[in-house]
Amino acid sequence: MNRFEGRVGLITGGASGIGKATALRIASEGGTVVIADLQDDAGKAVASQIEGDGGRAGYVHLDVTSEQGWADAVAETLSMFGRLDVLVNNAGIGDTEPLEVTTSDTWNKVVAVTQTSVFLGMKAAADALKASGNGSVVNVSSMYGIVGSGVSPAYHAAKGAVRLLTKTTALGWATEGVRVNSVHPGFIDTPILGDTDRDMLIAGTPMGRLGRPEEMASLIAFVASDDASFATGAEFVADGGYTAR
Ligand SMILES: NC(=O)c1ccc[n+]([C@@H]2O[C@H](COP(=O)([O-])OP(=O)(O)OC[C@H]3O[C@@H](n4cnc5c(N)ncnc54)[C@H](O)[C@@H]3O)[C@@H](O)[C@H]2O)c1
């Protein structure tokens, strides 16, 4: 498949986990990818891997909470590759505690990285995505943007906000040639899980296993590609059945 031939994608959090798998997937389908992350060595290694496989890739240092950082990352993408067709807002962090002990600092940090970043990213990329004539934004929310868990108030609030920020932007851009959708992973085996008890996550998942980053990458690639050309403002869940109950 060459669904991304001639197209350029910017993927935040592309140094690790779901973002890395997405960068590799889009590149394997002919796309040029720009990996944006705080982890410079790991991000550059993903770009090198793609180039080693014969693809085209670049790396930009980006703190997704920085409006100036976003302006620079989009400008660098345009200067490296001349266009921007796909934006994957994937970078995110979580909190783990009950509301009563969650500090304002934690709240503000999680909301900045996980929610405000998506606003800043779409705003910075808007002109370039419209100029593409066939733009696609994939915002990585979570099944925890749809259902609660009892803890992690900042993460749930941020991921829920991403879901509706996606829908209202999709409506605003519906006739501008830019589709905007959200994807909602369940528990995926990436470094973000930290020392969380994986057996507990598996036990809570109807399919009885964690998802793989590549399984999210294939969904994100589908949503980003013309295979999803009539989908905008939609939410795509891949959670091993978690939210089906
Ligand atoms: N793994 C899961 O179980 C799961 C479930 C639902 C949703 N998600 C979401 O998927 C997305 C990707 O997570 P992952 O599981 O691949 O985790 P991960 O920790 O492997 O990757 C996250 C990446 O984001 C980068 N990042 C963090 N803060 C940043 C910042 N301020 N600026 C730029 N980059 C930053 C990190 O350096 C890292 O490379 C996140 O939004 C996460 O909330 C993950």
The ligand as an SDF file (V2000), in Angstrom:
LIG
                    3D

 44 48  0  0  0  0  0  0  0  0999 V2000
   -0.4380    3.2530   26.0950 N   0  0  0  0  0  0  0  0  0  0  0  0
   -1.6870    3.3200   26.4790 C   0  0  0  0  0  0  0  0  0  0  0  0
   -2.2000    2.4480   27.1930 O   0  0  0  0  0  0  0  0  0  0  0  0
   -2.5490    4.4730   26.0180 C   0  0  0  0  0  0  0  0  0  0  0  0
   -3.9380    4.3730   26.1850 C   0  0  0  0  0  0  0  0  0  0  0  0
   -4.7430    5.4090   25.7720 C   0  0  0  0  0  0  0  0  0  0  0  0
   -4.1850    6.5450   25.2070 C   0  0  0  0  0  0  0  0  0  0  0  0
   -2.8320    6.6260   25.0700 N   0  0  0  0  0  0  0  0  0  0  0  0
   -2.3080    7.8590   24.5030 C   0  0  0  0  0  0  0  0  0  0  0  0
   -1.4600    7.5830   23.4220 O   0  0  0  0  0  0  0  0  0  0  0  0
   -0.5270    8.6430   23.2680 C   0  0  0  0  0  0  0  0  0  0  0  0
    0.8680    8.0560   23.0870 C   0  0  0  0  0  0  0  0  0  0  0  0
    1.2330    7.4120   24.2920 O   0  0  0  0  0  0  0  0  0  0  0  0
    2.1700    6.1240   24.3490 P   0  0  0  0  0  0  0  0  0  0  0  0
    1.3860    5.0670   24.9980 O   0  0  0  0  0  0  0  0  0  0  0  0
    2.7810    5.8610   23.0310 O   0  0  0  0  0  0  0  0  0  0  0  0
    3.2480    6.6420   25.4360 O   0  0  0  0  0  0  0  0  0  0  0  0
    4.8090    6.9160   25.3630 P   0  0  0  0  0  0  0  0  0  0  0  0
    5.1620    7.4280   26.7010 O   0  0  0  0  0  0  0  0  0  0  0  0
    5.5130    5.7280   24.8060 O   0  0  0  0  0  0  0  0  0  0  0  0
    4.9510    8.0880   24.2850 O   0  0  0  0  0  0  0  0  0  0  0  0
    4.6040    9.4160   24.5650 C   0  0  0  0  0  0  0  0  0  0  0  0
    5.5860   10.3170   23.8320 C   0  0  0  0  0  0  0  0  0  0  0  0
    5.1850   11.6800   24.0520 O   0  0  0  0  0  0  0  0  0  0  0  0
    6.3500   12.4410   24.2850 C   0  0  0  0  0  0  0  0  0  0  0  0
    6.0250   13.6440   25.0430 N   0  0  0  0  0  0  0  0  0  0  0  0
    5.6440   13.7350   26.3470 C   0  0  0  0  0  0  0  0  0  0  0  0
    5.4990   15.0280   26.7030 N   0  0  0  0  0  0  0  0  0  0  0  0
    5.8070   15.7650   25.6020 C   0  0  0  0  0  0  0  0  0  0  0  0
    5.8660   17.1580   25.3310 C   0  0  0  0  0  0  0  0  0  0  0  0
    5.5740   18.0830   26.2730 N   0  0  0  0  0  0  0  0  0  0  0  0
    6.2090   17.5740   24.0750 N   0  0  0  0  0  0  0  0  0  0  0  0
    6.5180   16.6620   23.1190 C   0  0  0  0  0  0  0  0  0  0  0  0
    6.4850   15.3320   23.3140 N   0  0  0  0  0  0  0  0  0  0  0  0
    6.1420   14.8940   24.5370 C   0  0  0  0  0  0  0  0  0  0  0  0
    7.2640   11.5030   25.0750 C   0  0  0  0  0  0  0  0  0  0  0  0
    8.6130   11.9510   25.0290 O   0  0  0  0  0  0  0  0  0  0  0  0
    7.0240   10.1830   24.3520 C   0  0  0  0  0  0  0  0  0  0  0  0
    7.9300   10.0260   23.2770 O   0  0  0  0  0  0  0  0  0  0  0  0
   -0.6860    9.5240   24.5120 C   0  0  0  0  0  0  0  0  0  0  0  0
   -1.4730   10.6660   24.1900 O   0  0  0  0  0  0  0  0  0  0  0  0
   -1.4250    8.6330   25.4800 C   0  0  0  0  0  0  0  0  0  0  0  0
   -2.1910    9.3380   26.4180 O   0  0  0  0  0  0  0  0  0  0  0  0
   -2.0050    5.6310   25.4650 C   0  0  0  0  0  0  0  0  0  0  0  0
  1  2  1  0
  2  3  2  0
  2  4  1  0
  4  5  1  0
  4 44  2  0
  5  6  2  0
  6  7  1  0
  7  8  2  0
  8  9  1  0
  8 44  1  0
  9 10  1  0
  9 42  1  0
 10 11  1  0
 11 12  1  0
 11 40  1  0
 12 13  1  0
 13 14  1  0
 14 15  2  0
 14 16  1  0
 14 17  1  0
 17 18  1  0
 18 19  2  0
 18 20  1  0
 18 21  1  0
 21 22  1  0
 22 23  1  0
 23 24  1  0
 23 38  1  0
 24 25  1  0
 25 26  1  0
 25 36  1  0
 26 27  1  0
 26 35  1  0
 27 28  2  0
 28 29  1  0
 29 30  1  0
 29 35  2  0
 30 31  1  0
 30 32  2  0
 32 33  1  0
 33 34  2  0
 34 35  1  0
 36 37  1  0
 36 38  1  0
 38 39  1  0
 40 41  1  0
 40 42  1  0
 42 43  1  0
M  CHG  2   8   1  16  -1
M  END
$$$$
